[in-house]
């Protein structure tokens, strides 16, 4: 929760620099620190914790000590990137910490993959964990290429953008998304014995994962045969999600009884957000729509925040709260509501700004409004941290 609060602090600082005069810190450096720390310090750290919990609950024995050391090592590299990227951007120290983070990820992936193979064959999360790990490893190729370009100072715009989108795609839609599916399916595995359509959903998401990357590169004029695979991948992901939702709907009574009402509402929000995300992907297969979307920065930022905040972060917070890993107190509930309200407002304003940009319309005071929303997000994360130090009081 402290790490999430740090992410919100950086986001607030960046929003302040856009809306008001603040000469300190380099905006690009802050952006790089913000994204790297959000990925490593908040989301990956949380997923490491929850995967460890999953193994602990399903395997007769695991080497918890090595997982604890890896979580601490990941935390050190995350804070190293936070500080070094803020000071120097892509420089020797930040690249060293980023490389160390990748190495820690490789070691975690190797050990976790071995433990995942020990899960029962019928465990619904088994394949999802393996796929998440594989996509996470694959995503680092984008970081390696990007770091090499920064070191050699040999820049190529297409390769530069391609590397960024490669990393983002296989982190967002691979490592993050597949891991969240695994964590969720483990929590409801006893209800899936008779109505498990998630196997088809898994294979559809997994097999379409690689060609779906090219949804982010349609601006590069890909070959016609590859474009066909890209369209099919977007279609298959919508169908896969339909099958997944069908399974969840068949078990809604069990799920409702398993978690507090607030969690049920938050999970509905996550589901609606993921549905929107998949249909936006499908719409982006239309060349004109894709070119329009990638031409306006607010649209790109709105889409990235849709996935990172409304889908991944809200899911993680909902799960942590629903399982009691976050204290189930009134203060925690208020903090979650404040944070999620800020997330929704942020998405609405970013989307409005992006749509207005199509006609080159400038919305007066939008940067100040986004700064105000950033303060709401910061307040929500601050309250989340504070709520964990309070005694339970229902």
GUBA-486763 format. One record per atom (N, C-alpha, C, CB): residue in three letters; x, y, z. Coordinates in steps of 0.2 Angstrom, whole numbers, plus 5000, padded with zeros to 4 digits. Glycine has a CB too. Layout:
GUBA-486763
ALAXYZ;...
***
This chain:
GUBA-486763
UNK500449945000;UNK500050005000;UNK500450065000;UNK499550005006;UNK501050065004;UNK501550125003;UNK501750134996;UNK502150105008;UNK501950074993;UNK502150084986;UNK501650114981;UNK502450014983;UNK501050094982;UNK500550124978;UNK500450194980;UNK499850084980;UNK500550214986;UNK500450284988;UNK501050324985;UNK500550294996;UNK501650294984;UNK502250324981;UNK502050334974;UNK502850284982;UNK501750284970;UNK501550294963;UNK501150354962;UNK501250224961;UNK500650364967;UNK500150414967;UNK500450484968;UNK499550404972;UNK500950484972;UNK501350544974;UNK501750574967;UNK501850534979;UNK502050524964;UNK502350544958;UNK501850564952;UNK502750484955;UNK501350534952;UNK500750554947;UNK500550624949;UNK500250504947;UNK500450634955;UNK500250704957;UNK500750754956;UNK500050704965;UNK501350744957;UNK501850784955;UNK501950804948;UNK502550764958;UNK501850754944;UNK501850764936;UNK501250804934;UNK501850694933;UNK500650794937;UNK500050834935;UNK500150904937;UNK499450794938;UNK500450914943;UNK500650984945;UNK501051014941;UNK500950984953;UNK501550984938;UNK502051014934;UNK501751034927;UNK502650974932;UNK501250994925;UNK500851014919;UNK500451074920;UNK500450954916;UNK500051074925;UNK499551124926;UNK499851194929;UNK499051104931;UNK500451184933;UNK500651244936;UNK501451254935;UNK500551244944;UNK501751304937;UNK502451314936;UNK502851284942;UNK502651394936;UNK503251234940;UNK503651204945;UNK504351174941;UNK503251134948;UNK504851214942;UNK505451204938;UNK505851144941;UNK505851264939;UNK505751114947;UNK506151064949;UNK505950994946;UNK506051064957;UNK506450954945;UNK506350884942;UNK506250894935;UNK505750854946;UNK506450844931;UNK506350834924;UNK505750794923;UNK506950804920;UNK505250824919;UNK504550784918;UNK504650714915;UNK504150824914;UNK505150714910;UNK505250644907;UNK505550594912;UNK505650654901;UNK505950624916;UNK506250574921;UNK505750554926;UNK506850614925;UNK505350594928;UNK504750574933;UNK504350524930;UNK504350644935;UNK504150534924;UNK503750484920;UNK504050414920;UNK503650514913;UNK504750414919;UNK505050354918;UNK505050324925;UNK505750364916;UNK505250364931;UNK505250334937;UNK504550314939;UNK505450394942;UNK504050344938;UNK503350334939;UNK503150264936;UNK502850384937;UNK503250254930;UNK503050194926;UNK503450134929;UNK503150204919;UNK504150144930;UNK504550084932;UNK504350064939;UNK505250104932;UNK504250114943;UNK504050094950;UNK503350064951;UNK504150154955;UNK502850094947;UNK502150064947;UNK502249994945;UNK501750104942;UNK502549974940;UNK502649904937;UNK502949864942;UNK502949904931;UNK503549884945;UNK503949834949;UNK503749844957;UNK504749854948;UNK503649904959;UNK503549914966;UNK502849904968;UNK503749984968;UNK502349914964;UNK501649904966;UNK501349844963;UNK501249964964;UNK501349834956;UNK500949774954;UNK501349714954;UNK500849794946;UNK502049714952;UNK502349654952;UNK502549624959;UNK503049664949;UNK502649674964;UNK502749654971;UNK502149624974;UNK502949714975;UNK501549654972;UNK500849624974;UNK500749554971;UNK500349674972;UNK500949544965;UNK500849484962;UNK501249424964;UNK500949484954;UNK501949444966;UNK502349404969;UNK502049374976;UNK503049434970;UNK501849424980;UNK501549404986;UNK500949354985;UNK501249464990;UNK500449374980;UNK499849334980;UNK500049264976;UNK499349364975;UNK500549264972;UNK500749194969;UNK501049154975;UNK501249204963;UNK501449184979;UNK501749144985;UNK501149114989;UNK502149194989;UNK500649164990;UNK500049134994;UNK499749084991;UNK499549194995;UNK499649084984;UNK499349034981;UNK499648964981;UNK499249044973;UNK500348964980;UNK500748904981;UNK500748874988;UNK501548924979;UNK500748924993;UNK500748905000;UNK500048865002;UNK500748965005;UNK499548884999;UNK498848855000;UNK498748794996;UNK498348904999;UNK499148774991;UNK499048724987;UNK499548674986;UNK498848744980;UNK500148684988;UNK500648634988;UNK500848614995;UNK501348664984;UNK501148554995;UNK501348525002;UNK501848565005;UNK501448455001;UNK502348585001;UNK502948625004;UNK503248664998;UNK503448575007;UNK503448725000;UNK503848764996;UNK504348804999;UNK503348824993;UNK504848824996;UNK505448864999;UNK505248935000;UNK506048854994;UNK504948945005;UNK504649015006;UNK505249065007;UNK504249015012;UNK505849045010;UNK506349085011;UNK506649125004;UNK506949055014;UNK506649074999;UNK506949104993;UNK506449154990;UNK507049054988;UNK505749144991;UNK505249194989;UNK505349254992;UNK504549164989;UNK505449254999;UNK505449315003;UNK506049355001;UNK505549295011;UNK506649325000;UNK507249354997;UNK507149384991;UNK507849304997;UNK506749354986;UNK506649384980;UNK506149444980;UNK506349324975;UNK505649434985;UNK505249494986;UNK505649554988;UNK504649484990;UNK506149544993;UNK506549594995;UNK506949624990;UNK506949575002;UNK507249584986;UNK507749604981;UNK507349644976;UNK508049544977;UNK506749624974;UNK506349664969;UNK506149734972;UNK505649624968;UNK506049734979;UNK505849794982;UNK506449844981;UNK505649784989;UNK507049814983;UNK507649854982;UNK507749884975;UNK508349814984;UNK507749844970;UNK507749864963;UNK507249914961;UNK507749804958;UNK506649904964;UNK506149954962;UNK506250024965;UNK505449924965;UNK506450024971;UNK506650094974;UNK507350114971;UNK506750084982;UNK507750074969;UNK508350094965;UNK508150134959;UNK508850044964;UNK507650104955;UNK507450134949;UNK507050194951;UNK506950084945;UNK506650194956;UNK506250254958;UNK506750314959;UNK505850244964;UNK507250304962;UNK507750364964;UNK508150384958;UNK508150344970;UNK508450334955;UNK508950344949;UNK508550374943;UNK509250284947;UNK507950344941;UNK507650374936;UNK507450444937;UNK507050334934;UNK507250464943;UNK507050524945;UNK507650574944;UNK506750534952;UNK508250554946;UNK508750594945;UNK509050604938;UNK509350574950;UNK509150544935;UNK509550544928;UNK509150514923;UNK510150504929;UNK508550494923;UNK508250464918;UNK508550394916;UNK508150514912;UNK508550384909;UNK508950324907;UNK509750344908;UNK508750304900;UNK510050314913;UNK510750334914;UNK511050264917;UNK510850384919;UNK511750264918;UNK512050204920;UNK511750174926;UNK512750224921;UNK511650214931;UNK511350184938;UNK510650154937;UNK511350244943;UNK510250194933;UNK509550174932;UNK509550114928;UNK509050224929;UNK509950104923;UNK509950044919;UNK510249984923;UNK510450064912;UNK510650004927;UNK510949944931;UNK510349914936;UNK511549974936;UNK509949964939;UNK509449944943;UNK508949904939;UNK509149994947;UNK508749934933;UNK508249894929;UNK508549824926;UNK508149944922;UNK509149824925;UNK509449754923;UNK509349714929;UNK510149764921;UNK509549734935;UNK509449694941;UNK508749674943;UNK509749734948;UNK508249714941;UNK507549694942;UNK507349644937;UNK507149764940;UNK507649644931;UNK507549594926;UNK507849524928;UNK507849604919;UNK508449524931;UNK508749464934;UNK508349434939;UNK509449484936;UNK508149474944;UNK507649454950;UNK507049424947;UNK507549514954;UNK506749454942;UNK506149424938;UNK506349354935;UNK505949474933;UNK506849354932;UNK507049284929;UNK507149234934;UNK507749294925;UNK507449244940;UNK507549194945;UNK506849174948;UNK507949224951;UNK506449234949;UNK505749214952;UNK505349174947;UNK505349284953;UNK505449194941;UNK505049154935;UNK505249084935;UNK505149184929;UNK505849064936;UNK506148994936;UNK505848954941;UNK506948994936;UNK505948984947;UNK505648954953;UNK504948944953;UNK505948984960;UNK504548994952;UNK503848994952;UNK503548944946;UNK503549064951;UNK503948944941;UNK503748894935;UNK503748824937;UNK504148914929;UNK504348814941;UNK504348744944;UNK503848724949;UNK505048734947;UNK503648774953;UNK503148764958;UNK502448754955;UNK503148814963;UNK502348794949;UNK501748794946;UNK501648724943;UNK501748844940;UNK502148694940;UNK502148624937;UNK501948574942;UNK502748604934;UNK502048584949;UNK501848544954;UNK501148544956;UNK502248554960;UNK500748594954;UNK500048604956;UNK499648544952;UNK499748674953;UNK499148524955;UNK498748474952;UNK498548494945;UNK498048454957;UNK498448444941;UNK498348454934;UNK497648484933;UNK498348384930;UNK497148474938;UNK496548504937;UNK496448574940;UNK496048454941;UNK496948594943;UNK496948664946;UNK496848714941;UNK497648674950;UNK496348754941;UNK496148804936;UNK496648854935;UNK495448834937;UNK497048874940;UNK497548924939;UNK498248904936;UNK497648954945;UNK498348834935;UNK499048814933;UNK499248834927;UNK498948734933;UNK498848834922;UNK499148854915;UNK499148934915;UNK498648834910;UNK498748964918;UNK498749044918;UNK499349064922;UNK498149064922;UNK499649034927;UNK500249054930;UNK500849044925;UNK500349014937;UNK500848984922;UNK501348974918;UNK501449024912;UNK501348904915;UNK500849034909;UNK500749084904;UNK501049154906;UNK500049084901;UNK500749174912;UNK500949244915;UNK501749244915;UNK500649254922;UNK502049194918;UNK502749194919;UNK503149194912;UNK503049134922;UNK502849164907;UNK503149164900;UNK503149224897;UNK502849104896;UNK502549264897;UNK502449324895;UNK502849374898;UNK501649344895;UNK502949374905;UNK503349414909;UNK504049414906;UNK503249404916;UNK504349354905;UNK505049344903;UNK505049374896;UNK505249274902;UNK504549364891;UNK504549394885;UNK504549464884;UNK503949364881;UNK504249494889;UNK504149574889;UNK504849604890;UNK503649594895;UNK505349574894;UNK505949604895;UNK506349614889;UNK506349554900;UNK506149584883;UNK506549594877;UNK506449664875;UNK506249544871;UNK505849694876;UNK505749764874;UNK506249804878;UNK505049784875;UNK506249794885;UNK506749834889;UNK507449824887;UNK506649814897;UNK507649764886;UNK508349754884;UNK508549794877;UNK508449684882;UNK508049794872;UNK508249834866;UNK508249914868;UNK507649814861;UNK507749934872;UNK507650004874;UNK508350024877;UNK507050014878;UNK508549984882;UNK509150004886;UNK509750004881;UNK509249954892;UNK509849964877;UNK510349964872;UNK510350024868;UNK510349894867;UNK509750044866;UNK509750104862;UNK509950164866;UNK509050114859;UNK509750164873;UNK509950224877;UNK510750224878;UNK509550214884;UNK511050164879;UNK511750164880;UNK512150184874;UNK511950084882;UNK511950154868;UNK512350174862;UNK512150234859;UNK512250114857;UNK511550264861;UNK511350324858;UNK511150324851;UNK511850384859;UNK510950264849;UNK510750244842;UNK510050244842;UNK511150184839;UNK509650294840;UNK508950294840;UNK508650284833;UNK508750364843;UNK508150244833;UNK507750234827;UNK506950234830;UNK507850164824;UNK506650284827;UNK505950294830;UNK505450234830;UNK505650354826;UNK505450194825;UNK505050134824;UNK505250084829;UNK505050104817;UNK505950074830;UNK506150024835;UNK506050044842;UNK506950014834;UNK506150114843;UNK506050144850;UNK505250134852;UNK506250214850;UNK504850154848;UNK504150144849;UNK503950064850;UNK503650174844;UNK504150024845;UNK504049954845;UNK504249924851;UNK504349924839;UNK504849944854;UNK505149914860;UNK504649934866;UNK505849934861;UNK504449994867;UNK504050014872;UNK503349984872;UNK503950094872;UNK503049974866;UNK502449944866;UNK502449864867;UNK502049954859;UNK503049844865;UNK503149764866;UNK503249754874;UNK503849744863;UNK503549794877;UNK503649784884;UNK502949794888;UNK504149834887;UNK502549854886;UNK501949864889;UNK501449814887;UNK501649934886;UNK501449784881;UNK500949734879;UNK501049674883;UNK500949724872;UNK501649644884;UNK501749584887;UNK501749594895;UNK502349554885;UNK501849654897;UNK501749664904;UNK500949664906;UNK502049724907;UNK500649714902;UNK499949724904;UNK499449664902;UNK499649784900;UNK499549644896;UNK499049584893;UNK499349514895;UNK498949594886;UNK499949514897;UNK500249454898;UNK500449434906;UNK500949444895;UNK500949464908;UNK501149454915;UNK500549474920;UNK501749484917;UNK500349534920;UNK499849564924;UNK499249524924;UNK499749644923;UNK498949524917;UNK498249504916;UNK498249424918;UNK498049514909;UNK498649384915;UNK498649314916;UNK498749294923;UNK499149284912;UNK499149334927;UNK499249324934;UNK498649334938;UNK499849364937;UNK498349394936;UNK497749414940;UNK497149354939;UNK497449474938;UNK497149334933;UNK496649274931;UNK496749214936;UNK496649254924;UNK497449204936;UNK497649144940;UNK497449154947;UNK498449134939;UNK497649214950;UNK497449224957;UNK496749224959;UNK497749294959;UNK496349244954;UNK495649244955;UNK495349174954;UNK495249284950;UNK495549134949;UNK495349064948;UNK495449024954;UNK495549034942;UNK496049034957;UNK496248994963;UNK495749004969;UNK496949014965;UNK495549064970;UNK495149084975;UNK494449054975;UNK495049164976;UNK494149034968;UNK493549014967;UNK493548934965;UNK493149054963;UNK494148904965;UNK494248844962;UNK493748784964;UNK494948814963;UNK493448794970;UNK492948744972;UNK492348744969;UNK492848744980;UNK492148804966;UNK491548814963;UNK491548794955;UNK491248884964;UNK492148784953;UNK492248774945;UNK492248704943;UNK492848804943;UNK492048654947;UNK492148584945;UNK491648564940;UNK491948544951;UNK491048594940;UNK490548574935;UNK490448624929;UNK489848574939;UNK490648684930;UNK490448744925;UNK491148774923;UNK489948794928;UNK491648744922;UNK492248774920;UNK492348774913;UNK492848734923;UNK492248834910;UNK492348854903;UNK492948894902;UNK491748894900;UNK493348894908;UNK493948944908;UNK494548914904;UNK494148954915;UNK494548844903;UNK495048814899;UNK495048844892;UNK494948734898;UNK494448844889;UNK494448874882;UNK494648954882;UNK493748874879;UNK494448984887;UNK494649054888;UNK495449064889;UNK494349084894;UNK495749014892;UNK496449014893;UNK496749014886;UNK496648964898;UNK496648964883;UNK496948944876;UNK496849004871;UNK496748884874;UNK496249034871;UNK496149084867;UNK496549144869;UNK495349104867;UNK496549164875;UNK496949224877;UNK497749204876;UNK496849234885;UNK497949144878;UNK498649134877;UNK498849134870;UNK498749064880;UNK498549094865;UNK498749094858;UNK498649154855;UNK498349044855;UNK498149204857;UNK498149264854;UNK498549314857;UNK497349294854;UNK498949304862;UNK499349354866;UNK499849384861;UNK499649314872;UNK500249334858;UNK500849364854;UNK500549404848;UNK501249304851;UNK500149374843;UNK499849424838;UNK499549484840;UNK499449384833;UNK499249484846;UNK498849544849;UNK499349604850;UNK498549524855;UNK500049584850;UNK500549644851;UNK500449684845;UNK501249614852;UNK500349664839;UNK500349704833;UNK499749744833;UNK500349654827;UNK499349744837;UNK498749794838;UNK499149864840;UNK498249774843;UNK499649854843;UNK500049924845;UNK500449944840;UNK500449904851;UNK500549904834;UNK501049934829;UNK500649934822;UNK501549874828;UNK500049944822;UNK499649954816;UNK499950014812;UNK498949954817;UNK500150064816;UNK500450124812;UNK501050114808;UNK500650174818;UNK501350054809;UNK501950034805;UNK501850004799;UNK502449984810;UNK501149994797;UNK500949964790;UNK501249894790;UNK501250014785;UNK500949854794;UNK501149784794;UNK500849744788;UNK500949744801;UNK501149684786;UNK500949654780;UNK500249624781;UNK501349594779;UNK499849614775;UNK499149594775;UNK499049534779;UNK498949594768;UNK499449484778;UNK499349414781;UNK499449424789;UNK499949364779;UNK499849474791;UNK499949484798;UNK499349514801;UNK500549514800;UNK499049564797;UNK498449604799;UNK497849554800;UNK498249654794;UNK497849504796;UNK497249454797;UNK497349424804;UNK497349394792;UNK497949404806;UNK498049364812;UNK497949414818;UNK498749344813;UNK498049484817;UNK497949534822;UNK497149534823;UNK498249604820;UNK496849544818;UNK496049544819;UNK495849484822;UNK495749554812;UNK496049424820;UNK495849364823;UNK495949364831;UNK496149304820;UNK496549384833;UNK496749384840;UNK496249434844;UNK497449414840;UNK496049494841;UNK495649534844;UNK494949504845;UNK495549604841;UNK494749464840;UNK494049434840;UNK494049374845;UNK493849404833;UNK494649334845;UNK494649284850;UNK494649304857;UNK495249234848;UNK494949354858;UNK495049384865;UNK494349404868;UNK495449444866;UNK493949434863;UNK493249444865;UNK492849384867;UNK492849494860;UNK492949334862;UNK492549274863;UNK492749234870;UNK492649224857;UNK493449234871;UNK493749204877;UNK493449244883;UNK494449214877;UNK493349304883;UNK493149344889;UNK492349324890;UNK493149414888;UNK492049314884;UNK491349294885;UNK491249224888;UNK490949294878;UNK491649184887;UNK491649114890;UNK491849124897;UNK492149064886;UNK492349164899;UNK492549174906;UNK491949204910;UNK493149224906;UNK491649254907;UNK491049284911;UNK490449234912;UNK490849354907;UNK490349194907;UNK489849144907;UNK489949094913;UNK489849104900;UNK490649084914;UNK490749034920;UNK490649074926;UNK491549014919;UNK490849134926;UNK490849174933;UNK490049184934;UNK491149244932;UNK489649194929;UNK488949204930;UNK488649144933;UNK488649224923;UNK488849084931;UNK488549024933;UNK488749014940;UNK488848964929;UNK489249044943;UNK489449034950;UNK489349104954;UNK490249014950;UNK488949144952;UNK488849214955;UNK488649204962;UNK488449254951;UNK488249154964;UNK487949144970;UNK488549124975;UNK487449094971;UNK488949084973;UNK489549064977;UNK490049124978;UNK489949004974;UNK490149164973;UNK490649214973;UNK490349274978;UNK490749244966;UNK489649284977;UNK489349334981;UNK489449314989;UNK488649344979;UNK489349254990;UNK489449234997;UNK490149235000;UNK489149164998;UNK490549224995;UNK491249224997;UNK491549294999;UNK491649194991;UNK491349344996;UNK491649414997;UNK491149464999;UNK491949434990;UNK491449515003;UNK490949565005;UNK490649604999;UNK491349625009;UNK490049635000;UNK489649664995;UNK490149724991;UNK489049704997;UNK490549754994;UNK490949804991;UNK491449774986;UNK491349844996;UNK491649714988;UNK492149684983;UNK491749654977;UNK492449614986;UNK491149634978;UNK490649614972;UNK490549674967;UNK490049584974;UNK490449734970;UNK490349794966;UNK490949814962;UNK490049854970;UNK491549804966;UNK492149824963;UNK492349774957;UNK492749824968;UNK492249714958;UNK492349664953;UNK491949674947;UNK492249594956;UNK491349694948;UNK490849714942;UNK491149764938;UNK490149724944;UNK491449814942;UNK491749874939;UNK492349854935;UNK492049924944;UNK492749804937;UNK493349774934;UNK493149744928;UNK493749734939;UNK492649704928;UNK492349664923;UNK492149714917;UNK491849614925;UNK491749764919;UNK491549814914;UNK492149844910;UNK491049864917;UNK492649864914;UNK493249894912;UNK493549854907;UNK493649914917;UNK493649784909;UNK493949734904;UNK493549724898;UNK494049674908;UNK492949724898;UNK492449724892;UNK492649784888;UNK491749714894;UNK492649844891;UNK492749904887;UNK493449894883;UNK492749964891;UNK493949874887;UNK494649864884;UNK494649824878;UNK495049844890;UNK494349764879;UNK494349714873;UNK493949744867;UNK494049654876;UNK493449774868;UNK493049804862;UNK493449864859;UNK492349824864;UNK493849904863;UNK494249954861;UNK494849924856;UNK494549994866;UNK495049864859;UNK495549834855;UNK495249814848;UNK495849764859;UNK494649784848;UNK494349764842;UNK494249824837;UNK493649724844;UNK494049874840;UNK493949934836;UNK494549964833;UNK493649994840;UNK495149954837;UNK495749974834;UNK496049934828;UNK496249974840;UNK495749884827;UNK495949844821;UNK495749884814;UNK495649774821;UNK495249934815;UNK495149974809;UNK495650024808;UNK494450004810;UNK496050024803;UNK496650064802;UNK496550134804;UNK496850054795;UNK495950164801;UNK495850234803;UNK495750254810;UNK495250264799;UNK495450204814;UNK495350214821;UNK495950204825;UNK494850164824;UNK496350154822;UNK497050144826;UNK497550204825;UNK497350084823;UNK497550234818;UNK497950294817;UNK497750354821;UNK497950314810;UNK497050364822;UNK496750414825;UNK496950414833;UNK496050424825;UNK496850354836;UNK497050344843;UNK497750354844;UNK496850274845;UNK498250324840;UNK498950334842;UNK499150404840;UNK499350284838;UNK498750444837;UNK499050514835;UNK498950564841;UNK498650534829;UNK498550544846;UNK498350584851;UNK498550554858;UNK497550604851;UNK499050584861;UNK499350564868;UNK498750554873;UNK499850614870;UNK498250594874;UNK497750584879;UNK497450514878;UNK497250634879;UNK497350494872;UNK496950434871;UNK497450374873;UNK496750424863;UNK498050374872;UNK498550324874;UNK498550324881;UNK499250334871;UNK498650384884;UNK498650384892;UNK498050354895;UNK498850454894;UNK497450374892;UNK496750354895;UNK496750274894;UNK496250384891;UNK496950244889;UNK496950174888;UNK497450134893;UNK497150154880;UNK498050164893;UNK498550134898;UNK498250134905;UNK499150164897;UNK497950194907;UNK497650194914;UNK497050154915;UNK497550274915;UNK496650144909;UNK496150094910;UNK496350024912;UNK495750094903;UNK496850004909;UNK497149934911;UNK497449934917;UNK497649914905;UNK497949984918;UNK498349984924;UNK497950004931;UNK498950034924;UNK497550054930;UNK497150074936;UNK496450034937;UNK497050144936;UNK496050044932;UNK495350014933;UNK495349944933;UNK494950044927;UNK495749914929;UNK495749834929;UNK496249804934;UNK495949814922;UNK496849814933;UNK497349784937;UNK497349804944;UNK498049794934;UNK497449874945;UNK497549894952;UNK496849884956;UNK497649974952;UNK496249904953;UNK495649894957;UNK495549814958;UNK495049924953;UNK495749774954;UNK495649704955;UNK496149684961;UNK495849664949;UNK496749704961;UNK497249684966;UNK496949714973;UNK497949714965;UNK496749774973;UNK496449804979;UNK495849764982;UNK496349874978;UNK495449744977;UNK494849714979;UNK494949644982;UNK494349704973;UNK495449614978;UNK495649544981;UNK495949544988;UNK496049514976;UNK496449594988;UNK496749604995;UNK496249615000;UNK497349654994;UNK495749654999;UNK495249675004;UNK494849615005;UNK494849735002;UNK494649585000;UNK494149525000;UNK494349465004;UNK493849504994;UNK495049455004;UNK495349395007;UNK495649415014;UNK495949375003;UNK495549475016;UNK495749495023;UNK496449515023;UNK495649445027;UNK496849515018;UNK497549535018;UNK497549615019;UNK497949525011;UNK497049645017;UNK496949715019;UNK496449715025;UNK496749765013;UNK496549755030;UNK496049745035;UNK495349765033;UNK496249795041;UNK494849735035;UNK494149745033;UNK493849785038;UNK493749675032;UNK494049855038;UNK493749905042;UNK493449955038;UNK494349935047;UNK493049995042;UNK492650055039;UNK493150105036;UNK492250095044;UNK493750115039;UNK494250155036;UNK494550135029;UNK494850165041;UNK494650065029;UNK494850035023;UNK494350045017;UNK495049965024;UNK493750035019;UNK493150035014;UNK493150105012;UNK492550015017;UNK493150155016;UNK493150225014;UNK493750245009;UNK493150275020;UNK494350215011;UNK494950225007;UNK494850195000;UNK495550195010;UNK494550135000;UNK494450104993;UNK493950144989;UNK494250034994;UNK493450164992;UNK492950204988;UNK493250274986;UNK492350224993;UNK493650304990;UNK493950364988;UNK494450354982;UNK494350404993;UNK494850304982;UNK495350284977;UNK494950264971;UNK495750224979;UNK494450224971;UNK494150204965;UNK493750264962;UNK493650144967;UNK493450304966;UNK493150364963;UNK493650404959;UNK492850414969;UNK494250414962;UNK494750454958;UNK494950424952;UNK495350464963;UNK494950354952;UNK495150314946;UNK494650324940;UNK495250244947;UNK494050324942;UNK493450334937;UNK493450404935;UNK492750314941;UNK493550454939;UNK493550524937;UNK494150534932;UNK493550574943;UNK494750504934;UNK495350514930;UNK495150484923;UNK495950474933;UNK494850424922;UNK494750394916;UNK494250434912;UNK494450324917;UNK493750464915;UNK493250504912;UNK493550564909;UNK492650524916;UNK493950604913;UNK494250664910;UNK494750654905;UNK494550704916;UNK495150604906;UNK495650584900;UNK495350564894;UNK496150524903;UNK494750524894;UNK494450504888;UNK494050564885;UNK493850454890;UNK493750614889;UNK493450674886;UNK494050714883;UNK493150714892;UNK494650724886;UNK495150764883;UNK495350724877;UNK495750764888;UNK495450664876;UNK495650624870;UNK495150634865;UNK495750554872;UNK494450624866;UNK493950634861;UNK493950704858;UNK493250614864;UNK494050754863;UNK494050824861;UNK494650844856;UNK494050874867;UNK495150804857;UNK495850814853;UNK495650794846;UNK496350774856;UNK495250754845;UNK495050734838;UNK494850794834;UNK494450684838;UNK494550844837;UNK494350904833;UNK494850964835;UNK493650924834;UNK495350944838;UNK495850994840;UNK495551044845;UNK496151024834;UNK495051024849;UNK494751064854;UNK495051064861;UNK493951044855;UNK495251114863;UNK495651124870;UNK495051134875;UNK496151174870;UNK495051094880;UNK494651094886;UNK494951144891;UNK494451024889;UNK494651204893;UNK494951244897;UNK494951214904;UNK494451314898;UNK495551224907;UNK495651204914;UNK495751124915;UNK495151224918;UNK495851094910;UNK495851014910;UNK496450994914;UNK495850984903;UNK497051024914;UNK497551004917;UNK497551014925;UNK498251044915;UNK497151074927;UNK497051084934;UNK496551034937;UNK496751154934;UNK496051014932;UNK495550964935;UNK495950894936;UNK495050954929;UNK496350874931;UNK496750814932;UNK497150814938;UNK497150804926;UNK497450874940;UNK497850884946;UNK497450874952;UNK498250954946;UNK496850894952;UNK496350884957;UNK496150814958;UNK495750934956;UNK496050784952;UNK495950704953;UNK496550674955;UNK495750684946;UNK497150694953;UNK497750654956;UNK497750664964;UNK498350684953;UNK497550724966;UNK497550734973;UNK497050684977;UNK497350804975;UNK496450664973;UNK495950624976;UNK496350554976;UNK495350614971;UNK496650534971;UNK497050464971;UNK497550464976;UNK497350454964;UNK497950514977;UNK498450514982;UNK498050514989;UNK498850584982;UNK497550544990;UNK497150544996;UNK496950474998;UNK496550594996;UNK496650434993;UNK496450374993;UNK496950324995;UNK496150344987;UNK497550324992;UNK498150284994;UNK498350305001;UNK498650294988;UNK498450365002;UNK498650385009;UNK498150355015;UNK498650455010;UNK497550355013;UNK497050335018;UNK497150255018;UNK496350345016;UNK497250225013;UNK497350155013;UNK497950135017;UNK497550125006;UNK498450165017;UNK499050155021;UNK498850165029;UNK499650205019;UNK498550225030;UNK498350245037;UNK497850185040;UNK498050315037;UNK497450165035;UNK496950115038;UNK497250055040;UNK496450105032;UNK497850035038;UNK498149975040;UNK498449975047;UNK498649955035;UNK498450035049;UNK498750045056;UNK498250055061;UNK499250105056;UNK497650055059;UNK497050065064;UNK496749995066;UNK496450105061;UNK496549995072;UNK496249935075;UNK495549925072;UNK496149935083;UNK495449855070;UNK494749845067;UNK494149875071;UNK494749765066;UNK493749905067;UNK493149935070;UNK492649935065;UNK493250005073;UNK492249875065;UNK491749865060;UNK491149925061;UNK491449795060;
***
